[in-house]
Amino acid sequence: MTDLRVPLAVDREGRLHSPANADKSREYFCPACQASVILKQGQVRIAHFAHKASEICTQETIVHQTAKLLVQKSVSEWKEGRSTAPVLQRKCQICGSIVSQPLPNKVEKAVMEYRLANGLIADIALLAGEELLAIVEIKVTHAVDNIKADRLAVPFIELDGQELIENPAVWKPLTDRFKPVTCKDCKSIYLKFQRKVREVAKSNGIDLPTNYYRYGLCRCWKCKREIIVFAWPKDGLHNNSAPKILPRPKNIQYRFSKTVGAKYWVNTCPFCQSIQGDFFLYCEPDGPFFGINIKEDTTTSFERDLIRIAVHAKQIGLL
């Protein structure tokens, strides 16, 4: 049977060792099955640990257990002041660029094989005292499926086991259910958008909402004035159901559209009262809500949608 390669072995105290810094006179063990491993060092092959294949240990379990130990070790050494915080390389929720984000200081420890209240066992739990903050799952062959993801019920990330072994200080989530992150460029565009929107809203005599109603910029097709228009969670264009949150912005009105041939809740120009049709607002590439699918009514989705609207406004030359 082919020997199993062990990337990192443990000593009798449970400390991890790499083949490069191991002492051939000492005894080391597999982190997955605790079998003795052999340190192989030669003139030709790169130094490595190995042990015979067995029914209770596989290459997958070795990588999985080693990665979990490395996550726990990287958090412990960071909290003890012996290293810096592990860095997560996450994707901006708007543009997809990589954002390097150190693990938050409120994380105090990492616990392996953590049992949740529903009986599920998480690979690693990140805790503040006894409070569960988040979960780290390790993928070797099988990813976290949708059933397990729903049952985890707390923020979690999934990391590649082999990548962790190669660089335990940098975490690159395969699945990311932490609080969404926004890059500096998108944040900068959003701040510029907010300054512009406040100016236009003042000229329109409109108060900007803080939830539910998303807002964007456009020019009235008829009078050419710069105006604020609104979008809100709904299913499909020309939805006849009334916006749920009161008071509604004054330029959202229930009007008859000759184009549609029916009445529906629609944006209007605060200056000339003309209808600003949904097709332009949502479906034209230069419309303020183009590509923005607004269905959720949560604080997170409200903030995310406004940043997306801001970035689109920049792309079509409104900022």
C-alpha positions in Angstrom: 0.0 0.0 0.0 1.2 3.5 -0.7 2.4 5.5 2.2 0.3 8.5 3.4 2.1 11.8 3.3 1.7 13.9 6.5 2.4 17.6 5.8 2.7 18.5 9.5 3.2 16.1 12.4 2.5 16.5 16.2 4.8 15.7 19.1 3.8 14.2 22.4 2.7 17.6 23.6 0.4 18.1 20.6 2.6 20.8 19.0 2.8 20.9 15.2 6.1 20.5 13.4 7.0 20.8 9.8 9.5 18.3 8.2 12.0 21.1 7.7 12.4 21.9 11.4 11.8 18.4 12.8 14.4 16.5 14.9 15.0 13.0 13.5 15.8 11.8 17.0 12.4 12.7 18.3 9.1 10.8 17.9 6.2 12.4 15.9 2.7 11.4 15.2 -0.1 11.8 12.6 -2.5 14.6 13.6 -5.4 12.6 12.2 -4.9 9.0 13.6 -2.0 9.5 16.1 0.0 6.7 14.4 3.8 7.1 14.5 5.2 8.8 11.4 8.6 8.5 9.8 10.6 11.6 9.1 12.1 11.0 5.6 15.1 13.2 4.8 17.4 12.6 1.8 19.6 14.1 -0.7 17.1 13.9 -3.5 13.6 14.0 -2.1 12.2 17.0 -0.1 11.9 16.2 3.7 8.5 14.8 4.7 6.6 12.8 7.2 4.8 9.6 6.2 3.1 6.5 7.6 1.6 3.4 6.2 -1.9 3.6 4.8 -4.6 2.2 7.1 -8.3 1.6 7.3 -8.7 4.4 9.9 -6.7 7.1 8.2 -6.7 8.6 4.7 -5.0 11.5 2.9 -8.2 13.4 3.1 -8.5 13.1 6.9 -4.8 14.0 7.4 -5.3 17.3 5.4 -8.6 18.0 7.1 -7.2 17.6 10.6 -4.0 19.4 9.9 -5.8 22.4 8.5 -8.1 22.6 11.6 -5.0 22.5 13.9 -3.4 25.3 11.9 -6.4 27.5 12.2 -6.5 26.9 15.9 -2.7 27.5 16.1 -2.8 30.7 14.1 -5.5 32.2 16.3 -3.8 31.1 19.5 -0.4 32.6 18.5 -2.1 35.8 17.5 -3.9 36.2 20.8 -0.7 35.4 22.7 1.1 38.2 20.8 3.5 35.8 18.9 2.1 36.6 15.5 -0.3 39.0 13.6 -3.9 38.2 13.1 -4.9 35.8 10.3 -5.9 37.8 7.2 -9.0 37.0 5.3 -8.9 37.7 1.6 -12.6 38.5 0.8 -14.5 39.7 -2.2 -16.0 43.2 -2.3 -19.8 42.7 -2.4 -20.1 45.3 -5.1 -17.2 44.9 -7.6 -15.7 41.6 -6.5 -12.2 43.0 -5.9 -10.1 41.4 -3.1 -10.3 43.0 0.3 -7.7 42.0 2.9 -9.3 42.0 6.3 -7.6 40.9 9.5 -9.7 38.7 11.8 -11.5 41.0 14.3 -10.0 41.6 17.7 -13.1 40.4 19.4 -12.2 36.8 18.5 -10.5 35.4 21.6 -10.0 31.7 20.7 -10.6 29.0 18.2 -12.1 25.7 19.3 -12.0 22.6 17.2 -15.0 20.1 16.8 -17.5 22.5 18.4 -20.9 21.1 19.1 -23.8 23.5 18.2 -27.1 23.7 20.1 -28.7 21.7 17.3 -26.2 18.9 17.6 -24.2 19.8 14.5 -20.4 19.6 14.9 -18.5 22.6 13.4 -14.9 22.2 12.3 -13.8 25.3 14.2 -15.7 27.8 16.3 -14.4 31.3 16.8 -15.4 32.5 20.3 -15.4 35.6 22.5 -15.4 34.0 26.0 -18.2 31.4 25.6 -20.1 33.4 22.9 -20.0 31.8 19.5 -19.1 34.5 16.9 -18.5 32.5 13.8 -17.6 29.2 12.3 -14.7 28.0 10.0 -15.3 24.9 7.9 -12.5 23.1 6.1 -12.9 21.7 2.6 -10.7 18.9 1.3 -13.0 17.0 -1.0 -16.6 17.8 0.0 -17.9 21.4 0.3 -20.5 22.5 2.9 -23.9 21.7 1.3 -27.0 23.9 1.5 -28.6 21.8 4.3 -25.5 22.2 6.6 -25.1 25.8 5.7 -28.7 26.6 6.8 -28.2 24.6 10.0 -25.0 26.4 11.0 -27.2 29.4 11.7 -24.2 31.7 12.4 -21.8 33.5 10.2 -19.3 31.0 8.6 -16.6 30.7 6.0 -15.3 27.7 4.2 -11.6 27.4 3.6 -9.5 25.1 1.4 -7.6 22.7 3.5 -4.5 22.4 1.3 -4.3 26.2 0.9 -4.3 26.6 4.6 -1.5 24.1 5.0 0.6 26.1 2.5 -0.2 29.4 4.1 -2.1 29.4 7.4 -1.7 33.1 7.9 -3.9 34.0 4.9 -7.5 32.7 4.7 -9.2 32.7 1.3 -12.9 31.8 1.7 -14.4 29.4 -0.8 -17.8 30.2 0.8 -18.2 33.5 2.7 -21.2 34.0 5.0 -19.6 36.7 7.1 -20.9 40.2 7.1 -20.4 41.6 3.6 -17.4 43.7 2.9 -17.0 46.7 0.6 -13.7 47.8 -0.9 -12.2 51.4 -0.5 -13.0 52.4 -4.1 -16.7 51.5 -3.8 -16.9 53.2 -0.5 -15.4 56.3 -2.0 -17.9 56.3 -4.8 -20.7 55.8 -2.4 -19.7 58.9 -0.3 -19.5 61.0 -3.5 -22.9 59.7 -4.5 -24.4 60.6 -1.1 -23.1 64.2 -1.4 -24.6 64.6 -4.8 -27.9 63.0 -3.9 -28.3 65.3 -0.9 -27.8 68.3 -3.1 -30.4 67.1 -5.7 -32.9 66.0 -3.0 -32.7 69.5 -1.5 -33.4 71.1 -4.9 -36.3 68.6 -5.4 -37.8 69.4 -2.0 -37.5 65.7 -1.1 -36.5 64.0 2.1 -34.2 61.0 1.7 -35.4 57.8 3.3 -33.2 55.7 5.6 -34.8 52.3 4.8 -37.0 50.5 2.3 -36.9 53.1 -0.5 -33.7 53.0 -2.5 -32.9 56.2 -4.4 -31.0 57.1 -7.5 -30.3 60.0 -9.8 -31.6 60.7 -13.3 -32.7 63.5 -15.6 -36.4 63.9 -16.3 -37.0 62.9 -19.9 -39.3 65.8 -20.4 -38.0 68.9 -18.5 -34.4 67.6 -18.3 -34.0 68.6 -14.6 -31.9 66.4 -12.4 -34.2 64.5 -10.0 -34.3 61.8 -7.4 -36.2 58.6 -8.2 -37.0 55.7 -6.0 -37.0 51.9 -6.1 -38.5 49.5 -3.5 -38.8 45.8 -2.9 -41.3 44.3 -5.3 -41.8 41.4 -7.8 -41.6 42.5 -11.4 -42.1 45.7 -13.3 -45.4 47.5 -13.3 -46.3 45.9 -10.0 -49.7 47.3 -8.9 -49.3 46.7 -5.2 -48.7 49.8 -3.2 -45.3 50.4 -1.6 -45.6 49.1 2.0 -43.8 51.8 4.0 -45.4 55.1 4.9 -44.9 58.0 4.3 -44.1 57.4 0.7 -41.8 59.9 -1.1 -44.1 62.6 -2.6 -43.0 61.9 -6.2 -44.2 58.2 -6.0 -47.7 58.3 -7.2 -50.4 56.0 -8.5 -50.7 57.1 -12.1 -52.1 56.0 -15.4 -49.4 55.2 -18.0 -50.3 55.5 -21.6 -47.3 53.4 -22.4 -48.4 50.5 -20.1 -52.1 51.1 -20.6 -52.8 50.8 -16.9 -52.3 52.5 -13.5 -49.4 51.6 -11.3 -47.2 53.1 -8.6 -44.6 55.1 -10.4 -41.9 57.8 -10.0 -42.8 61.2 -11.2 -40.8 64.4 -11.8 -41.3 66.8 -8.9 -41.0 69.8 -11.3 -43.1 68.9 -14.4 -45.0 65.9 -12.9 -44.3 63.6 -15.9 -44.0 59.9 -15.3 -40.6 58.4 -15.2 -41.3 54.9 -16.5 -40.1 51.7 -14.9 -38.7 50.4 -18.2 -36.2 53.2 -18.4 -35.4 53.2 -14.7 -34.8 49.4 -14.5 -34.1 48.1 -18.0 -32.1 50.7 -19.9 -28.3 50.5 -19.4 -28.3 54.2 -18.5 -31.2 53.9 -16.1 -30.4 54.5 -12.4 -31.6 51.0 -11.3 -30.3 49.0 -14.2 -29.1 45.5 -13.0 -30.2 46.2 -9.4 -32.6 43.4 -8.3 -34.4 44.8 -5.3 -36.4 42.1 -3.4 -35.2 42.1 0.2 -36.3 44.5 2.9 -33.3 44.3 5.3 -30.7 46.8 6.6 -28.0 44.8 4.9 -29.7 44.7 1.5 -30.7 48.4 1.7 -27.0 49.4 2.2 -25.8 47.0 -0.4 -28.3 48.2 -3.0 -27.5 51.9 -2.5 -23.8 51.2 -3.0 -24.6 49.3 -6.2 -26.7 52.2 -7.4 -23.9 54.6 -6.6 -21.3 52.6 -8.5 -23.7 52.3 -11.5 -24.2 56.1 -11.3 -20.4 56.6 -11.6 -20.3 54.2 -14.6 -23.0 56.1 -16.5 -21.4 59.5 -15.9 -23.9 60.8 -13.2 -21.1 61.4 -10.7 
